[in-house]
Amino acid sequence: MVRDGSFSRMTFELADLEALGAKTVADFKESLRAGTAQGQATFDLAVAQLMGKLEFAYGVAARLAHREATLEATQAIWAKVVSICDMLAAQLRALEADHPSGRPSYDRILDYRNAAERRRALHA
């Protein structure tokens, strides 16, 4: 946290983005494990939460990249988002046979992944 006059502002770093991605995957797995007996409604809620966290992580990455001074660091930020998207997509893909309703979210994750990859390549 950085003091700026009488205000405090929080700063995020690449490590925070990595931790956010790992926590998102862990939370998704835990939601599914805890709600196994609940069925489709639990799955849909877990996927909605997953997507919300992905959108938040993408927004954090965009802010980090905007403030970054070097191309290498900006590329690393977007590469981390690609990696996070790959992890999340793999989670949904593994559940596709039992939960085909997750397909639109899987496609949306790939949209975020492709957007992050374009930004990564732009800064390569």
BELMOKA-V996458 format. One line per field, one symbol per residue. ss: DSSP state (a for helix, b for strand, c for the rest). A space follows every 50 residues. Layout:
# BELMOKA-V996458
ss->???
This chain:
# BELMOKA-V996458
ss->cbbbccbbbccccaaaaaaaaaaaaaaaaaaaaacaaacaaaaaaaaaaa aaaaaaaaaaaaaaaaacccaaaaaaaaaaaaaaaaaaaaaaaaacccca aaaaaaaaaaaaaaaaaaaaaacc
